[in-house]
């Protein structure tokens, strides 16, 4: 049960990131969250929307895994998408901001460990 809760939290986090990147990229709060300027946000709006779409796919995959009718298949789906989130967080941490590893990677690592061992 706790693994399911953590997987759902990771999905909600990525759905929220999708909303910020796709629809709120140029808003002051989002720019503060991502440490961008209005000029940068305006010039990268299309790139951020694309990135947001990928975060939405991660969230959708995690929800799919949680809702899949065959729980053993659903578990494998969850593992796959959690691994994708972890890899994306490591890459983002290496190329963009190290805080991504903690903010996005750590919850996914915890969820993955709970799914695998509980």
C-alpha angles and dihedrals in degrees: 000000000000090000089055090051092051093047089051091049091052089050092050091048092054093044088054091048088051091054092049095047097042103037111013103037096122097043117110096241093051092046089052091048092052096034095239134143124232090252093052093044092051094047093048100040095113092046091050091050090053091049090048091054090057090051087052090054090053090051092046091050092052092049089047089054092050094049100038109126095227104063095202091055090043089054091055091049090052091049092050095050094043088053089051091052091049093049091047090050092050091049092046090048091052097044107027120013129347090218089073088072090060100035098045107010100049096054089048092049091050091047091048093050091049092048092048099043108029 
